[in-house]
Amino acid sequence: MDGLTHAWTAALLLTILHFFVPMAAQAEEVSGCPLAEAGKQKSWDHDCAAAIETEHDSAKKAELVFRRAYVLNERQAYEQSLADLNAACALVPHYVKYLLASQTHPL
């Protein structure tokens, strides 16, 4: 499967996940990468990256990375979104929300 198919699949799965797993039900309560402020792209990107960099708890870091993946998907940066989803899964391998979002089955 080529990169574009992976990206479209990730986008589709994130869209489905958006409807079935509300973002309000977070894996961990974390501060950083607030979805409501993602429209302020320049400052949000910087602040989110800083939050991810400084977080030491793997579950909390995975939640921040997942939030960034969600925003990247909304911005149609599908390959970056997929990379973040894979990173979230690597941090917390058995958390269902991240696993569902990162599945890349053919359409």
TIMARDREN-508866 format. One record per atom (N, C-alpha, C, CB): atom name; x, y, z; residue number from 1; residue in one letter. Coordinates in steps of 0.1 Angstrom, whole numbers, plus 2048, in hexadecimal, padded with zeros to 3 digits. Glycine has a CB too. Layout:
# TIMARDREN-508866
+----+-----+-----+-----+-----+----+
| at |  px |  py |  pz |   i | aa |
+----+-----+-----+-----+-----+----+
| CA |   X |   Y |   Z | NUM |  a |
...
+----+-----+-----+-----+-----+----+
END
This chain:
# TIMARDREN-508866
+----+-----+-----+-----+-----+----+
| at |  px |  py |  pz |   i | aa |
+----+-----+-----+-----+-----+----+
|  N | 809 | 7F4 | 800 |   1 |  m |
| CA | 800 | 800 | 800 |   1 |  m |
|  C | 809 | 80C | 800 |   1 |  m |
| CB | 7F6 | 800 | 80C |   1 |  m |
|  N | 806 | 816 | 7F7 |   2 |  d |
| CA | 80F | 822 | 7F6 |   2 |  d |
|  C | 80B | 82C | 801 |   2 |  d |
| CB | 80D | 828 | 7E9 |   2 |  d |
|  N | 814 | 836 | 802 |   3 |  g |
| CA | 812 | 840 | 80D |   3 |  g |
|  C | 805 | 848 | 80C |   3 |  g |
| CB | 81E | 84A | 80C |   3 |  g |
|  N | 801 | 84A | 800 |   4 |  l |
| CA | 7F4 | 852 | 7FE |   4 |  l |
|  C | 7E8 | 84A | 803 |   4 |  l |
| CB | 7F2 | 856 | 7F0 |   4 |  l |
|  N | 7E8 | 83D | 801 |   5 |  t |
| CA | 7DD | 834 | 806 |   5 |  t |
|  C | 7DE | 834 | 815 |   5 |  t |
| CB | 7DF | 826 | 800 |   5 |  t |
|  N | 7EA | 833 | 81B |   6 |  h |
| CA | 7EB | 833 | 829 |   6 |  h |
|  C | 7E5 | 840 | 82F |   6 |  h |
| CB | 7FA | 832 | 82E |   6 |  h |
|  N | 7E9 | 84B | 828 |   7 |  a |
| CA | 7E4 | 858 | 82D |   7 |  a |
|  C | 7D5 | 859 | 82C |   7 |  a |
| CB | 7EB | 863 | 825 |   7 |  a |
|  N | 7CF | 855 | 821 |   8 |  w |
| CA | 7C0 | 855 | 820 |   8 |  w |
|  C | 7BA | 84C | 82A |   8 |  w |
| CB | 7BC | 852 | 812 |   8 |  w |
|  N | 7C0 | 841 | 82C |   9 |  t |
| CA | 7BA | 838 | 836 |   9 |  t |
|  C | 7BB | 83E | 844 |   9 |  t |
| CB | 7C2 | 82A | 836 |   9 |  t |
|  N | 7C6 | 844 | 847 |  10 |  a |
| CA | 7C7 | 84A | 854 |  10 |  a |
|  C | 7BD | 855 | 856 |  10 |  a |
| CB | 7D5 | 850 | 856 |  10 |  a |
|  N | 7BB | 85D | 84B |  11 |  a |
| CA | 7B1 | 868 | 84C |  11 |  a |
|  C | 7A3 | 863 | 84E |  11 |  a |
| CB | 7B2 | 870 | 83F |  11 |  a |
|  N | 7A0 | 858 | 847 |  12 |  l |
| CA | 793 | 852 | 848 |  12 |  l |
|  C | 791 | 84C | 856 |  12 |  l |
| CB | 791 | 846 | 83E |  12 |  l |
|  N | 79B | 846 | 85C |  13 |  l |
| CA | 799 | 840 | 869 |  13 |  l |
|  C | 799 | 84B | 874 |  13 |  l |
| CB | 7A5 | 837 | 86C |  13 |  l |
|  N | 7A0 | 856 | 872 |  14 |  l |
| CA | 79F | 861 | 87C |  14 |  l |
|  C | 791 | 867 | 87B |  14 |  l |
| CB | 7AA | 86B | 879 |  14 |  l |
|  N | 78B | 868 | 86F |  15 |  t |
| CA | 77E | 86E | 86E |  15 |  t |
|  C | 774 | 865 | 875 |  15 |  t |
| CB | 77A | 86F | 85F |  15 |  t |
|  N | 775 | 858 | 873 |  16 |  i |
| CA | 76C | 84E | 879 |  16 |  i |
|  C | 76E | 84F | 888 |  16 |  i |
| CB | 76E | 840 | 874 |  16 |  i |
|  N | 77A | 84F | 88D |  17 |  l |
| CA | 77D | 850 | 89B |  17 |  l |
|  C | 778 | 85D | 8A1 |  17 |  l |
| CB | 78C | 84F | 89D |  17 |  l |
|  N | 778 | 867 | 89A |  18 |  h |
| CA | 773 | 874 | 89F |  18 |  h |
|  C | 764 | 873 | 8A3 |  18 |  h |
| CB | 774 | 87F | 894 |  18 |  h |
|  N | 75C | 86B | 89B |  19 |  f |
| CA | 74E | 869 | 89E |  19 |  f |
|  C | 74B | 85F | 8A9 |  19 |  f |
| CB | 747 | 865 | 891 |  19 |  f |
|  N | 754 | 855 | 8AA |  20 |  f |
| CA | 751 | 84A | 8B4 |  20 |  f |
|  C | 758 | 84C | 8C1 |  20 |  f |
| CB | 754 | 83D | 8AE |  20 |  f |
|  N | 763 | 853 | 8C1 |  21 |  v |
| CA | 76A | 855 | 8CE |  21 |  v |
|  C | 76C | 864 | 8D0 |  21 |  v |
| CB | 778 | 84D | 8CE |  21 |  v |
|  N | 763 | 86A | 8D7 |  22 |  p |
| CA | 764 | 879 | 8D9 |  22 |  p |
|  C | 772 | 87D | 8DF |  22 |  p |
| CB | 759 | 87E | 8E2 |  22 |  p |
|  N | 777 | 888 | 8DA |  23 |  m |
| CA | 784 | 88C | 8DF |  23 |  m |
|  C | 783 | 890 | 8EE |  23 |  m |
| CB | 789 | 898 | 8D7 |  23 |  m |
|  N | 777 | 893 | 8F3 |  24 |  a |
| CA | 776 | 896 | 901 |  24 |  a |
|  C | 77A | 88A | 90A |  24 |  a |
| CB | 768 | 89A | 904 |  24 |  a |
|  N | 779 | 87E | 905 |  25 |  a |
| CA | 77D | 872 | 90D |  25 |  a |
|  C | 78C | 870 | 90B |  25 |  a |
| CB | 775 | 866 | 909 |  25 |  a |
|  N | 795 | 877 | 911 |  26 |  q |
| CA | 7A3 | 877 | 90F |  26 |  q |
|  C | 7A9 | 86B | 917 |  26 |  q |
| CB | 7AA | 884 | 914 |  26 |  q |
|  N | 7B4 | 866 | 912 |  27 |  a |
| CA | 7BB | 85B | 918 |  27 |  a |
|  C | 7C1 | 860 | 926 |  27 |  a |
| CB | 7C6 | 855 | 90F |  27 |  a |
|  N | 7C6 | 86B | 925 |  28 |  e |
| CA | 7CD | 871 | 931 |  28 |  e |
|  C | 7C9 | 880 | 932 |  28 |  e |
| CB | 7DC | 870 | 931 |  28 |  e |
|  N | 7C8 | 885 | 93D |  29 |  e |
| CA | 7C5 | 894 | 93F |  29 |  e |
|  C | 7D3 | 89B | 93D |  29 |  e |
| CB | 7BE | 897 | 94D |  29 |  e |
|  N | 7D4 | 8A2 | 933 |  30 |  v |
| CA | 7E1 | 8A9 | 930 |  30 |  v |
|  C | 7DE | 8B7 | 92C |  30 |  v |
| CB | 7E8 | 8A2 | 924 |  30 |  v |
|  N | 7E8 | 8C0 | 92E |  31 |  s |
| CA | 7E7 | 8CD | 92A |  31 |  s |
|  C | 7F1 | 8CF | 91E |  31 |  s |
| CB | 7EA | 8D8 | 935 |  31 |  s |
|  N | 7EC | 8D4 | 914 |  32 |  g |
| CA | 7F4 | 8D6 | 907 |  32 |  g |
|  C | 7EC | 8D0 | 8FC |  32 |  g |
| CB | 801 | 8CF | 909 |  32 |  g |
|  N | 7EF | 8D6 | 8F0 |  33 |  c |
| CA | 7E9 | 8D2 | 8E4 |  33 |  c |
|  C | 7D9 | 8D3 | 8E4 |  33 |  c |
| CB | 7ED | 8C4 | 8E0 |  33 |  c |
|  N | 7D3 | 8DE | 8EA |  34 |  p |
| CA | 7C5 | 8DE | 8EA |  34 |  p |
|  C | 7BE | 8DF | 8DC |  34 |  p |
| CB | 7C0 | 8EA | 8F3 |  34 |  p |
|  N | 7B5 | 8D6 | 8DA |  35 |  l |
| CA | 7AF | 8D6 | 8CC |  35 |  l |
|  C | 7A7 | 8E2 | 8C9 |  35 |  l |
| CB | 7A6 | 8CA | 8CB |  35 |  l |
|  N | 7A2 | 8E9 | 8D3 |  36 |  a |
| CA | 79A | 8F5 | 8D1 |  36 |  a |
|  C | 7A2 | 900 | 8CB |  36 |  a |
| CB | 793 | 8F9 | 8DE |  36 |  a |
|  N | 7AF | 900 | 8CE |  37 |  e |
| CA | 7B8 | 90B | 8CA |  37 |  e |
|  C | 7C1 | 907 | 8BE |  37 |  e |
| CB | 7C0 | 90F | 8D5 |  37 |  e |
|  N | 7BE | 8FC | 8B7 |  38 |  a |
| CA | 7C6 | 8F8 | 8AC |  38 |  a |
|  C | 7C6 | 901 | 8A0 |  38 |  a |
| CB | 7C2 | 8EA | 8A8 |  38 |  a |
|  N | 7BC | 90A | 89F |  39 |  g |
| CA | 7BB | 913 | 894 |  39 |  g |
|  C | 7C6 | 91E | 894 |  39 |  g |
| CB | 7AE | 91A | 895 |  39 |  g |
|  N | 7CB | 920 | 8A0 |  40 |  k |
| CA | 7D7 | 92A | 8A1 |  40 |  k |
|  C | 7E3 | 922 | 89E |  40 |  k |
| CB | 7D7 | 930 | 8B0 |  40 |  k |
|  N | 7E5 | 91F | 891 |  41 |  q |
| CA | 7EF | 915 | 88D |  41 |  q |
|  C | 7FD | 918 | 892 |  41 |  q |
| CB | 7EF | 914 | 87E |  41 |  q |
|  N | 802 | 923 | 88F |  42 |  k |
| CA | 810 | 925 | 893 |  42 |  k |
|  C | 813 | 923 | 8A2 |  42 |  k |
| CB | 815 | 933 | 88E |  42 |  k |
|  N | 80C | 92A | 8AA |  43 |  s |
| CA | 80E | 929 | 8B8 |  43 |  s |
|  C | 80A | 91B | 8BD |  43 |  s |
| CB | 807 | 934 | 8C0 |  43 |  s |
|  N | 7FF | 915 | 8B8 |  44 |  w |
| CA | 7FB | 908 | 8BC |  44 |  w |
|  C | 805 | 8FE | 8B9 |  44 |  w |
| CB | 7ED | 904 | 8B6 |  44 |  w |
|  N | 80B | 8FE | 8AD |  45 |  d |
| CA | 815 | 8F4 | 8A9 |  45 |  d |
|  C | 821 | 8F5 | 8B2 |  45 |  d |
| CB | 819 | 8F7 | 89B |  45 |  d |
|  N | 825 | 901 | 8B5 |  46 |  h |
| CA | 831 | 903 | 8BE |  46 |  h |
|  C | 82E | 8FE | 8CC |  46 |  h |
| CB | 835 | 911 | 8BE |  46 |  h |
|  N | 823 | 902 | 8D2 |  47 |  d |
| CA | 81F | 8FE | 8DF |  47 |  d |
|  C | 81D | 8EF | 8E1 |  47 |  d |
| CB | 812 | 906 | 8E3 |  47 |  d |
|  N | 816 | 8E9 | 8D7 |  48 |  c |
| CA | 814 | 8DB | 8D7 |  48 |  c |
|  C | 821 | 8D3 | 8D7 |  48 |  c |
| CB | 80B | 8D7 | 8CB |  48 |  c |
|  N | 82A | 8D7 | 8CE |  49 |  a |
| CA | 837 | 8D1 | 8CD |  49 |  a |
|  C | 83F | 8D2 | 8DA |  49 |  a |
| CB | 83F | 8D7 | 8C1 |  49 |  a |
|  N | 83E | 8DD | 8E0 |  50 |  a |
| CA | 845 | 8DF | 8ED |  50 |  a |
|  C | 83F | 8D7 | 8F8 |  50 |  a |
| CB | 844 | 8EE | 8F1 |  50 |  a |
|  N | 831 | 8D5 | 8F8 |  51 |  a |
| CA | 82B | 8CD | 902 |  51 |  a |
|  C | 82F | 8BE | 900 |  51 |  a |
| CB | 81B | 8CE | 901 |  51 |  a |
|  N | 82F | 8BA | 8F3 |  52 |  i |
| CA | 833 | 8AC | 8F1 |  52 |  i |
|  C | 842 | 8AA | 8F5 |  52 |  i |
| CB | 832 | 8A9 | 8E1 |  52 |  i |
|  N | 84A | 8B3 | 8F2 |  53 |  e |
| CA | 859 | 8B2 | 8F5 |  53 |  e |
|  C | 85B | 8B1 | 904 |  53 |  e |
| CB | 860 | 8BE | 8EF |  53 |  e |
|  N | 854 | 8B9 | 90C |  54 |  t |
| CA | 856 | 8B9 | 91A |  54 |  t |
|  C | 84F | 8AF | 922 |  54 |  t |
| CB | 853 | 8C7 | 91F |  54 |  t |
|  N | 845 | 8A8 | 91C |  55 |  e |
| CA | 83D | 89E | 924 |  55 |  e |
|  C | 845 | 891 | 925 |  55 |  e |
| CB | 830 | 89B | 91C |  55 |  e |
|  N | 846 | 88C | 931 |  56 |  h |
| CA | 84E | 87F | 934 |  56 |  h |
|  C | 845 | 873 | 936 |  56 |  h |
| CB | 857 | 881 | 940 |  56 |  h |
|  N | 839 | 875 | 939 |  57 |  d |
| CA | 830 | 869 | 93B |  57 |  d |
|  C | 82B | 865 | 92D |  57 |  d |
| CB | 824 | 86D | 944 |  57 |  d |
|  N | 82E | 858 | 92A |  58 |  s |
| CA | 82B | 853 | 91D |  58 |  s |
|  C | 81C | 854 | 919 |  58 |  s |
| CB | 830 | 845 | 91B |  58 |  s |
|  N | 813 | 851 | 922 |  59 |  a |
| CA | 805 | 852 | 91F |  59 |  a |
|  C | 800 | 860 | 91C |  59 |  a |
| CB | 7FC | 84C | 92B |  59 |  a |
|  N | 806 | 869 | 924 |  60 |  k |
| CA | 802 | 877 | 921 |  60 |  k |
|  C | 808 | 87C | 914 |  60 |  k |
| CB | 807 | 880 | 92D |  60 |  k |
|  N | 815 | 878 | 912 |  61 |  k |
| CA | 81B | 87C | 905 |  61 |  k |
|  C | 814 | 876 | 8F9 |  61 |  k |
| CB | 82A | 877 | 905 |  61 |  k |
|  N | 80F | 86A | 8FB |  62 |  a |
| CA | 807 | 864 | 8F0 |  62 |  a |
|  C | 7FA | 86C | 8ED |  62 |  a |
| CB | 804 | 855 | 8F3 |  62 |  a |
|  N | 7F4 | 870 | 8F8 |  63 |  e |
| CA | 7E8 | 878 | 8F6 |  63 |  e |
|  C | 7EB | 885 | 8EE |  63 |  e |
| CB | 7E1 | 87B | 903 |  63 |  e |
|  N | 7F6 | 88C | 8F2 |  64 |  l |
| CA | 7FA | 898 | 8EB |  64 |  l |
|  C | 7FD | 895 | 8DC |  64 |  l |
| CB | 806 | 89E | 8F2 |  64 |  l |
|  N | 804 | 88B | 8D9 |  65 |  v |
| CA | 807 | 887 | 8CC |  65 |  v |
|  C | 7FB | 884 | 8C4 |  65 |  v |
| CB | 811 | 87B | 8CB |  65 |  v |
|  N | 7F1 | 87D | 8CA |  66 |  f |
| CA | 7E5 | 879 | 8C4 |  66 |  f |
|  C | 7DD | 886 | 8C0 |  66 |  f |
| CB | 7DC | 870 | 8CD |  66 |  f |
|  N | 7DD | 890 | 8CA |  67 |  r |
| CA | 7D6 | 89C | 8C7 |  67 |  r |
|  C | 7DC | 8A3 | 8BB |  67 |  r |
| CB | 7D6 | 8A5 | 8D3 |  67 |  r |
|  N | 7EA | 8A3 | 8BA |  68 |  r |
| CA | 7F0 | 8A9 | 8AF |  68 |  r |
|  C | 7ED | 8A2 | 8A2 |  68 |  r |
| CB | 7FF | 8AA | 8B1 |  68 |  r |
|  N | 7EC | 895 | 8A2 |  69 |  a |
| CA | 7E8 | 88D | 897 |  69 |  a |
|  C | 7DA | 891 | 892 |  69 |  a |
| CB | 7E9 | 87E | 89A |  69 |  a |
|  N | 7D1 | 892 | 89B |  70 |  y |
| CA | 7C3 | 896 | 898 |  70 |  y |
|  C | 7C3 | 8A4 | 891 |  70 |  y |
| CB | 7BB | 897 | 8A5 |  70 |  y |
|  N | 7CB | 8AD | 896 |  71 |  v |
| CA | 7CB | 8BB | 890 |  71 |  v |
|  C | 7D2 | 8BA | 882 |  71 |  v |
| CB | 7D3 | 8C5 | 898 |  71 |  v |
|  N | 7DD | 8B2 | 881 |  72 |  l |
| CA | 7E3 | 8B0 | 874 |  72 |  l |
|  C | 7DA | 8AA | 86A |  72 |  l |
| CB | 7F0 | 8A8 | 875 |  72 |  l |
|  N | 7D2 | 8A1 | 86E |  73 |  n |
| CA | 7C8 | 89B | 865 |  73 |  n |
|  C | 7BE | 8A5 | 860 |  73 |  n |
| CB | 7C1 | 88F | 86C |  73 |  n |
|  N | 7BA | 8AE | 869 |  74 |  e |
| CA | 7B0 | 8B8 | 866 |  74 |  e |
|  C | 7B6 | 8C2 | 85C |  74 |  e |
| CB | 7AB | 8C0 | 872 |  74 |  e |
|  N | 7C3 | 8C4 | 85D |  75 |  r |
| CA | 7CB | 8CD | 853 |  75 |  r |
|  C | 7CF | 8C6 | 847 |  75 |  r |
| CB | 7D7 | 8D2 | 85A |  75 |  r |
|  N | 7CB | 8B9 | 845 |  76 |  q |
| CA | 7CD | 8B1 | 83A |  76 |  q |
|  C | 7DC | 8AE | 838 |  76 |  q |
| CB | 7C8 | 8B7 | 82D |  76 |  q |
|  N | 7E3 | 8AD | 843 |  77 |  a |
| CA | 7F1 | 8A9 | 843 |  77 |  a |
|  C | 7F2 | 89A | 847 |  77 |  a |
| CB | 7FA | 8B2 | 84D |  77 |  a |
|  N | 7ED | 892 | 83E |  78 |  y |
| CA | 7EA | 884 | 842 |  78 |  y |
|  C | 7F6 | 87C | 845 |  78 |  y |
| CB | 7E3 | 87E | 836 |  78 |  y |
|  N | 801 | 87D | 83E |  79 |  e |
| CA | 80D | 875 | 841 |  79 |  e |
|  C | 812 | 879 | 84F |  79 |  e |
| CB | 817 | 877 | 836 |  79 |  e |
|  N | 812 | 886 | 852 |  80 |  q |
| CA | 817 | 88A | 85F |  80 |  q |
|  C | 80E | 885 | 86A |  80 |  q |
| CB | 818 | 89A | 860 |  80 |  q |
|  N | 801 | 885 | 867 |  81 |  s |
| CA | 7F7 | 880 | 871 |  81 |  s |
|  C | 7F9 | 871 | 873 |  81 |  s |
| CB | 7E9 | 883 | 86B |  81 |  s |
|  N | 7FB | 86A | 869 |  82 |  l |
| CA | 7FD | 85B | 86A |  82 |  l |
|  C | 80A | 859 | 873 |  82 |  l |
| CB | 7FF | 855 | 85D |  82 |  l |
|  N | 815 | 861 | 870 |  83 |  a |
| CA | 821 | 85F | 878 |  83 |  a |
|  C | 81E | 862 | 887 |  83 |  a |
| CB | 82C | 869 | 873 |  83 |  a |
|  N | 816 | 86C | 88A |  84 |  d |
| CA | 813 | 86F | 898 |  84 |  d |
|  C | 80B | 864 | 89E |  84 |  d |
| CB | 80C | 87C | 899 |  84 |  d |
|  N | 801 | 85E | 896 |  85 |  l |
| CA | 7F9 | 853 | 89B |  85 |  l |
|  C | 802 | 847 | 89F |  85 |  l |
| CB | 7EE | 84F | 891 |  85 |  l |
|  N | 80B | 844 | 896 |  86 |  n |
| CA | 814 | 839 | 898 |  86 |  n |
|  C | 81D | 83C | 8A5 |  86 |  n |
| CB | 81D | 837 | 88C |  86 |  n |
|  N | 821 | 848 | 8A7 |  87 |  a |
| CA | 829 | 84C | 8B2 |  87 |  a |
|  C | 820 | 84A | 8BF |  87 |  a |
| CB | 82E | 85A | 8B1 |  87 |  a |
|  N | 814 | 84E | 8BF |  88 |  a |
| CA | 80B | 84D | 8CA |  88 |  a |
|  C | 809 | 83E | 8CE |  88 |  a |
| CB | 7FD | 853 | 8C8 |  88 |  a |
|  N | 808 | 835 | 8C3 |  89 |  c |
| CA | 806 | 827 | 8C6 |  89 |  c |
|  C | 813 | 821 | 8CC |  89 |  c |
| CB | 803 | 820 | 8B9 |  89 |  c |
|  N | 81F | 826 | 8C7 |  90 |  a |
| CA | 82B | 821 | 8CD |  90 |  a |
|  C | 82D | 825 | 8DB |  90 |  a |
| CB | 837 | 827 | 8C4 |  90 |  a |
|  N | 828 | 831 | 8DF |  91 |  l |
| CA | 829 | 835 | 8ED |  91 |  l |
|  C | 81F | 82D | 8F6 |  91 |  l |
| CB | 826 | 844 | 8EE |  91 |  l |
|  N | 813 | 82A | 8F1 |  92 |  v |
| CA | 809 | 823 | 8F9 |  92 |  v |
|  C | 803 | 818 | 8F0 |  92 |  v |
| CB | 7FE | 82D | 8FF |  92 |  v |
|  N | 80A | 80D | 8EF |  93 |  p |
| CA | 807 | 803 | 8E4 |  93 |  p |
|  C | 7F9 | 7FD | 8E5 |  93 |  p |
| CB | 810 | 7F8 | 8E5 |  93 |  p |
|  N | 7F3 | 7FC | 8F1 |  94 |  h |
| CA | 7E6 | 7F5 | 8F2 |  94 |  h |
|  C | 7DA | 7FE | 8F4 |  94 |  h |
| CB | 7E7 | 7EB | 8FD |  94 |  h |
|  N | 7DC | 80B | 8F2 |  95 |  y |
| CA | 7D0 | 814 | 8F4 |  95 |  y |
|  C | 7C8 | 814 | 8E7 |  95 |  y |
| CB | 7D5 | 822 | 8F7 |  95 |  y |
|  N | 7BB | 80F | 8E9 |  96 |  v |
| CA | 7B3 | 80C | 8DD |  96 |  v |
|  C | 7B0 | 818 | 8D4 |  96 |  v |
| CB | 7A5 | 807 | 8E2 |  96 |  v |
|  N | 7AE | 824 | 8DA |  97 |  k |
| CA | 7AB | 830 | 8D2 |  97 |  k |
|  C | 7B7 | 833 | 8C8 |  97 |  k |
| CB | 7A9 | 83C | 8DA |  97 |  k |
|  N | 7C3 | 831 | 8CC |  98 |  y |
| CA | 7CE | 834 | 8C3 |  98 |  y |
|  C | 7D0 | 829 | 8B9 |  98 |  y |
| CB | 7DB | 835 | 8CB |  98 |  y |
|  N | 7CD | 81C | 8BD |  99 |  l |
| CA | 7CE | 811 | 8B4 |  99 |  l |
|  C | 7C4 | 812 | 8A9 |  99 |  l |
| CB | 7CD | 804 | 8BC |  99 |  l |
|  N | 7B8 | 815 | 8AD | 100 |  l |
| CA | 7AD | 817 | 8A3 | 100 |  l |
|  C | 7B1 | 822 | 898 | 100 |  l |
| CB | 7A0 | 81A | 8A9 | 100 |  l |
|  N | 7B6 | 82D | 89D | 101 |  a |
| CA | 7B9 | 838 | 894 | 101 |  a |
|  C | 7C5 | 835 | 88B | 101 |  a |
| CB | 7BC | 844 | 89C | 101 |  a |
|  N | 7CE | 82C | 88F | 102 |  s |
| CA | 7DA | 82A | 888 | 102 |  s |
|  C | 7D9 | 81E | 87E | 102 |  s |
| CB | 7E6 | 828 | 891 | 102 |  s |
|  N | 7CE | 817 | 87E | 103 |  q |
| CA | 7CD | 80B | 875 | 103 |  q |
|  C | 7CD | 810 | 867 | 103 |  q |
| CB | 7C0 | 804 | 878 | 103 |  q |
|  N | 7D4 | 809 | 85E | 104 |  t |
| CA | 7D6 | 80D | 850 | 104 |  t |
|  C | 7D2 | 802 | 847 | 104 |  t |
| CB | 7E4 | 811 | 84D | 104 |  t |
|  N | 7C5 | 7FD | 848 | 105 |  h |
| CA | 7C0 | 7F3 | 840 | 105 |  h |
|  C | 7BD | 7F9 | 832 | 105 |  h |
| CB | 7B4 | 7EC | 846 | 105 |  h |
|  N | 7BE | 7F1 | 827 | 106 |  p |
| CA | 7BA | 7F7 | 81A | 106 |  p |
|  C | 7AB | 7FB | 81A | 106 |  p |
| CB | 7BD | 7EC | 80F | 106 |  p |
|  N | 7A8 | 805 | 812 | 107 |  l |
| CA | 79B | 80A | 811 | 107 |  l |
|  C | 792 | 800 | 80A | 107 |  l |
| CB | 79A | 817 | 80A | 107 |  l |
+----+-----+-----+-----+-----+----+
END
